[in-house]
Amino acid sequence: MLRRPVPDALRRRPLREALFALLAVGSTVPLWLVDRPPLQDLPQHLAAIRVWLDYGDPELRFAEYFELQPWRTQYLAYYAVGCLLAWPLGVSTAVKLLVGASLVALPYSMRALLRALGRDERVALLVLPLAWNAHLVLGFLNFVAALPLSLWGVALAARLRRAWCLRTAVLLGVVALLCFYTHVVPFALLVMGAGLLAVGDGWGPSARRLLPLVPSLVATALWTQYAPAGHSTLAAASGAEIARTPVPEALRELWMWLSDVLHGPEDDVALVLWGLLVVLGLALGAGPDPRDAPPSPDEALGASLTRRVGLLCPLCVAAYFVAPASHDWIWPIAARFPLLAALWLVPLLPAPRRVPGALWVVAAALVAVVHVRAVATAFVEVERHETGELDRALEVIPRGSRVAALVFDRGSRYVGFSPFLHAAGWVQAERGGAVMFSFADFPHSPFVFREHDRPPRVPPRWEWMPERVDPVRDLGWFEYVLVRGGPGRIAFERDVFEPVFRGPRWSVWRRRVAAEPTHGG
């Protein structure tokens, strides 16, 4: 089959390729400057991969406390790849590589989509200022990893719509399945985008183009039918007993869900500049170019496909206001859609032309570089001033111990949200054992506590309210307690707990007396 000729304006040039790669790879720099990137849920993901990887290690004692149930999680692809990388590289490096690959893949997947639609590939640079976003700082690593898979899947569907190719069809099926087993929301957009592109010119061709989605749709049906997390997701999607964010509040929070990464003004400036780039790109690329020839059939098809893909952007805007804020254990839901709307806006933008277009490209690159530099600086400051002593704190905890974490001071002066909320995950990822707070009691976890020897079940939002924890009443199952800030009431129970490490921000307390037998409470 003959390949569609690539217009001269879209041809890749060595210098352009090198600069594009440099910008994409450069977005990962903050990850590699620190040992522990301050991403809120990151420790939980590290702990999950460590349990999978070293389940049989008697020193870490995972098999004593947990049962592996990989069928429960819809994040199967992410954790499986994480384990494969962690086996030779270690858990921390593996997860950094996964997050870094997600960041690098985002502009490349957008470029693949633009190319498949016949658009100017330079516009893909607009996703770079969005790469470091609120969801990444919250540690929603599966969601972030699924974004480029979703874009790439729609790009493959566009290629398939132009010309049937068995290899492209198989690749679309694989990408769709990987996307489903990474995160359900970007997967849903992949399916909708691929469906919009597939239909037309008769039932037979349309059905053939939809066929690659069948394996992932079967996996979806099985998961929603048999997995606890699937039940909750299906209930949230059906609108049963949901609470939506009022429109005025949703409008106030819109900015936060796009760029609340740092405590300084850098996020706001980067987002404003991104918006100005969008408006400027629309102005510079609007209207016909006198030098343009009448559109060929191939270009007309590309314009039609672009309009179809363009429906995903307003759909995401509507979902932000219509979808529930949360449901059961799932949070957030609606808040994911502002970022998705911004990403799906990019394929609709015209390319600025001539010299102003070149200056626009330079400006987009500069905005991305400045934002990444600000994130990198903040990460370094967090490690220098807020997590530096955590290494020494963890060293006093024996491997395989039962550890609770009381995080009174969960915020940071440099990055947004609560990067220390899940400090217990660092213990499990580096020292093994069983910890609380843990995602192991959540339906999406790939492992669960054994009922005969587990920590007491805790009420919702337990990790947010350490001041309510009574050390004598609530911590009887644990051998050690990791504390940030506080230390709260544990300091007054010297006959039960003794400090074995005390630093300016972190402390570790060891139980003096044997714990009472417990069976989960």
N, C-alpha and C positions, 0 to 999 in steps of 0.2 A: 504494500500500500504506500502511495506517495505521501510524504509529509507535507503539511500545509506550509507554504513559504512564510517566513517570518519577515514582517516589514522592516525596512532599514532602521526606522526610528526605534524599533524594539530590540535590535540586535545587541547581544552582550559584547562589551568591549573589555579587554583585560584590565585596564585601569579602573573602569567602573566596577568590574567584578571584585577586584581587590579592595576597593573602598567599601563596597557593600558588605563584604565578608568582615572587614575590620570593624565596621559599625555593629554588625550583628554579634560577633564574638566579644567585642568590647562591652556589650551590655551585661556580660556575665562577670565583669571584674569585681563588683562588690562581694560576690560569693566567695572569691578566692583570697580576699584580703583578711578574712577573719576565720577563726576555727569554728565558731558557732554563729551563723547568720541569725539575726534577731527576727525570725519569722514565727508568728505565734504558734501555729500548729505543727511546725517542723519537728519538734522533739517527738511528737506522737507518731509521725511517719517513720522516723528513725527507729523508734522502739518497735513498731510493727515489723519492719524489715529484719531487725535483729532477732526478734522472736522466731520468725520464719527460718532465718539463716542458721541459727544456732540452737534450734529447738532441742536437740539431743545432748547438748553440752551439760554434763552433770554439775559442773561448777556454777553455771548460770541458773540452773534449776527451773528453767522455763517449763519443762514437761511436768514438774510437780504442780504447777499452778494453772496451766493453760491447756486447752484442747484446740488444735488447729481445725478451723472450719472455713476453708477458702471459698466455698461455694456461697457463703453469706455476703461476701463483699463484691460490690460492683467496681472496685478499684483493682481488680485482679491483674490487669496488664501492668499497671504501674508498680505494684509490689513484686510481681514476677521479674520484671526487668531490673528492679532495684536489687533483688536477691542475686541475679546473675552478675551484676556489676560489683556487688558487695563482696562476693566470694573471693575475687582476687584483690580488690582495691580497698575494702573496708566500707562500713556502712556510711560514714560521714562523707567520704569522697564519692561514693556511688550516688547518694542523694544530691550532692552538689552537681554532679554530672547530669543527673536527670533534670534538675531545675535549669541548669545552664543550657542543656539541649532544648528545653522548652522555649527559652528566651531566644536562642539562635534560630530555631525553627519558625518562630512567629513571622519575621519579615520574609523568610524564604517561602513559607507557605502562602503568604499573601501575594508574593511575586508570582508564584505558580498560578494562583487564581487569576491575577491580572493578565498573565500571558495567555491562559486558556480562554479568557474573554476577549482577547485582542486589545487590551488596554495598555497604557504606558506603564512599564514595570517600575519606573522611578517613584511612582506614587506609593509603592510599598514602604518607602521610608517613613511614611506617616504613622506606621504602627510602632516604631521604635520609641517615641515618647510615651506610649501607652504600656510598654513592656513591664516597667516597674509600676505596679498599681496596687490599690488597696487589697485586692484578693491575694496577691502574692505575699504582701506583708502579713496578712492574716494567716498565711501558711496553707492556703487552699491549693496545694501542689497538684492534685489530680485535675482540678478544674483548669489550672493554668496549662498543664500538659496537654489537655484535650483541645485547647483552642487551635493550635496549628494543625492537629489532626482533622478538626472540623473544616478548616479552610482548605486543607489539601484534599479532603474528600470531595468537597464541592468543585474544586479545580478538576479533579479526575472525572466527575460527572459532566462537567462542561466539555472536556475533551471527548468523552464518550458520545455526547450529543452531537458534536461536530462530525465524528466518524466512528463507527463501531470498531472496536479492537479488543480481542479476547484478553490480551495482557492487561490493558487498562481496566477492563471489567473485573478481572481477578484482583488487581491491585486495589480497586475501589472497595471490593468486598472485604479485603484484609484490613484496609484502613478504617472502614466503618466498624468492623468488629473490635479493632483495637480502641477506637474512640469510645464505643459503648463501654468497654471494660476499663476505661479511664475516668470518664465522667458523663453522666446522663444528659446534662443540659446542652453542652456543645454537640453531643451526639444527636439530640433532637433537631438541632438546627442543620446539621449535616443531612439528616434524612429529609427534612423539609426542602432544603436547597437542592438536593439531588432529585427529589421528586418534581420540583418545579421545572428543573432543566430537562427531565426525562420525557415529559408528556409532549405530545404533538406528533403529527404525520402518521397517525394511525395507531390502533391498539397493539398490533404486533411489535413494531419497533419500540413503542413506549414500554411495553412489558419486558422486552429484552434488556432495555437500559435500566429497568428497575430491579431486574433479577439479582444483581450483585448485593443488593441490600437485604436479601432474604436471610442469610445466616445471622446477621446482627439483629434483625427483627425477631427471629426465633429465639435468640439469646435473651432479648428484651422480654418476650412473653414468658419464658421460663423463669426469669429472675423476678418479675412482678408477681408470678403465681406462687413461687416457692420460697423466696428469700424474704426474711423479715424487713430488710431495708426496702425491698421492692414493694411490699405492701404499703409502707409509709409513703413512698414516693408516688405510688398510684393514688393513694388517698389525697395527697397534696395536689396532684394534677387534676383530680376530679372536683376539687373545690369543696370537699366535705369539711365542715367545721373549721373554716379558715378565717384568719384575721388579716385584713389588708391594711397597709399603711395609708392613712389619710393623705389626700393629694397635696395639701400644703406642706405636710411633713415630708412627703416623698420629694417634693421640689427642693426643700431645704437640704435634704440629705444627698441629693444627686451629685453634688460636687465631691462629697466625701467618698462615695462609692467608685468614683473615677480615679482619684489621685491622693487619697489620704495616706501617704507613705511616711512623710517626715513631719516634725513639729515646726520646722521653719517655714518661710514663705516660698521655698523653692518649688514645692508641688503646685501651688497656686499659679506661680509665674509660668511654669512649664505647661500647665493646662490652658492658660490664657493664650500663650504663644501657639499651642497646638490648634486652638480654635481660630486664631488669626490666620494660621497657615491654611486651614480648610477654607475660610472665606476668601483668602487671597488666591488660592488655587482655583476656586470657582470663578472668581473674577477674571483671572488671567487666561483660563481655559475655555471661557464661555464663548459661544458664537462660532460660526464657521470660519475656518482659515481660508483666505482667498487662494492659497496654493494647493488646497486639498482637491483631489480628483473626486468625481462622484463615487459613492461607496460601492464596493464590489459586493457580490452576493455573500462572500465570506464575512466581510465587514458588517453587512446588514444582519447576518446571523449573530455575530458577536454583540451587536447593539441589542438585539432581542434577548439574548441570554443575560446580558447585563441588567436589563430591566427586570427580568425574573429574579435574579439574585438580589436585586435591589429591594425586593419586597421584604427581605429578612430584617432590614434595618428598622422600618416602621413597626414591624411585628415585635421586635425587641423593645422598642419604645413603649408600645402598648402593654407589653408583658410587665414592664417595670411598675406600671400603675394598677394592673389588674391581678397579677399573680400574688399569692400570699406572701407576707413578710417572712413567715416561718410556719412549720407544721411539725408537731411532735418534737423529735430530736433534730430535725433538719433546719439549719439556719446558716446563712440567709438564703432566701429563694429569689424574691423579686430584685434584691440588690445586685444580683449578678448581671442583670440585663443592661444597665447603662454602658458597661464596658463592651458587652457584646454588640450593642447598637453602634458604638463608636467604631468598632472593628468592621462591621458590615456596611458602614457608611463609606469606607475607603474605596471599595471597587466602583462606587458611583461617581467618584470625583474625576473631572477631566484633568488632563495633564497640562500644566502651564507650558506655553510655547516660547521658543527662541531664547534670547538672553534672559528675560525675566523668569522663564522657566528654569534655567540653570541656577539663577540666584535663589529661586524658591527651593530647589533641591539642596543647595548648600545650607540654607536657613533651617530646613527640616533636620539635616544632619547635626547642625550645631545645637539645636534644641535637645536632641537626643543625648549628645555628648555631655552637655551641661547638667542635664537631669541625672544621668548615670554617675557623674562625678559627685553630685550632691549626695546621692544614695551611698556611694562608696565612703565618703567622708563621715557620714552619720554612722555607718556600720563600724568603722574603725573606732569612733568615739564610744560607741556602746561597749565594744570589747575592752577598750582601755579603761573605762570608768565604771562599768556596770556588771560585766561578767568575768572579769579577769580572775577573781578569787574562786570562781566556781570549780576550777580544776582541783584546787586544794581541798575544797569541801567534799568533792566526790571521792577523793583518794582515801578518806577516812571511813568510807562505807564499804564493808566487805562485799565481795561479789556474791550474787545470789540472795541478797537480803530483801526483807520486806520493808518497804520505805513509803512513807506518806510525805507529801509536800504541802506545806502551808505557805501560800504566796500572798503576803500582805501588801507588798509593794510590787505590783505586777506590771506597771507601766515603765516607760523609758523617757528620758529627757530628749531623746534624739529621733526615735522612730515612732510611728503611730501604733494604735491599738495596744495590745498587752503581750509583748514578746516573752515575758517570763511566766505567763499563766500556766504553761504546761511544763514547768521545770522538772516534774517527775519523769517525763519522757527521757530527759537526758540521763537520768539515773539508770533507767531500764536499758537504754541504748548502749551505755558504756559499762555498767556494772551488773546487768542482768537482774534477776529476781522478779518480784511483783511490786507494783507501785499503785498509788492512788494520789492524784486523779489519773484515770486511764480511760481510753476509748474502748477498752475491752468489754465493757457493759453495753456498748452501743451496737445497734443492728448492723452497721456497716463494717464492723471490725472483722478481720480475717481469723481472729482467735477469740476465745471466750474463757472466763475463769472456770476452773473445775469447782463444782458445787461443794465438794467435801472439804476443801481447804482454800478459802478465798477471803478477801477483805469484806468487811460489812458493806452492804449496799448503801450508797449515799443519795441524798435527795437531789433533785435538779438544781443546778448552779452551785453545787457544793464548793467547787473550786474557786468561786468568786467571793465566798463568804468565810474566810478562815477564822474570823473573829468569833464565829458561832461554834467552832469545833472545841469540844471539851476533851483535853488530852487523855484524861482518865477514862471517860465514858466511851469515846469514839475511836481511840487509837490503840486499843488493847491488842489488836492483831499484828501491829507493826513493831519492827525492831529498831528502826531509825526514822527520824523525821528531818527532812530538809526544809529549812525556813528561809524565806527572803523577807527582809523587813521585820516588823513585829518586835520580839518573837511571840507576843501574846501570852496566853495563859500557861503555855508550856514552861515559861521561865519560873513560874511559881509552884511547879510540881517537881521540885528537886528530889523528892523521895522516889519519883517514878522515872523521870528523865534527867539525864546529865548532859551538859554541853561537851562535845568532843572536838568541835571546831567553831570558832567565832571570828568572823571578819566584819568589816564595816557594813556589808549588805547581806551576806549569807551566813547561816549558821547550821550546824548539824547537831542533833540531840539523839542520844542513845538510851534505850530503855534499860533501867537498872534491874527491874524485876521481870521474871518470866511472864509472858503474855498468857492470858486466860484462853483456853480452847474456844474456838469459834467456828461456826459453820456457815458463815455468810451473812447472818443477821437479817 
